[in-house]
């Protein structure tokens, strides 16, 4: 059983609104979401049915663009996109996320999700394979010389 004083302290911290970082003058809604992403995560922490919204937003998700009154969230993996869409089917969790967004941005925004390829993964796949590795680099640094493979 939790200690009553600790439970009260945790409830007080959870109830207090997070501190909003200041925004530059004329910041767009997208800039506001990006600048206050951590605040958004704290506002939805622990909310969700099967999956928690803050966890899904931390997992390969980033604000992509604002189209009219809708924030488009980009997910790098289909799995996380599917999980977020499952959570947002429940009006309680969609409303919780949209209320948190309104608090962060200062105006109401709806949420939409899309799948985008992760740049790091795409650039890794496009890069030519490296010869050797950390062991080869270390051996070379200590004076070793590569040996040509014999052709059969």
C-alpha positions, 0 to 999 in steps of 0.5 A: 500500500502506498504511503498517504503523504507520498500519494498526495504529493504525487497527485499534487505534482500530476495536477500542477500544469507543466511549465510552458517554454516561451515561444518566439513571436509569431511562432506557427502551431507546428513550431509551438508543438515542436518547442513544447513537445516534452510538455505535451508528453507530460500532459498525456502521460499514462493516458490510453487504453492498451497503449499509453499515448506518451509512449507512442508519441516518444516511439518514432513519432514527430510532428510533421505539419499542420494542415488547417486545424489538424496536426499531422503526426509522422510515425517511422514504423507501421507498428507504432502508427497502428497502435496510435490509431487504435488508441485514437479510435477511443474518443476519450483518448483522442480528446485527451490528446487534442485537449493537451495540444490545445493547451500547448499550442493555444488553439484547438487542433485535431490529430491525424497520423501518417507513416513516413520512412525514417531518414536514418534508416533510408540513408543507412540502406543507401550508403555503401557497405563499410569495409572492415569495422572497429577491429580493422580500424584499431588493427590498422591504427596499431600498424597492421596492414591488410592482406589481399585475398587469394583468388582461387 
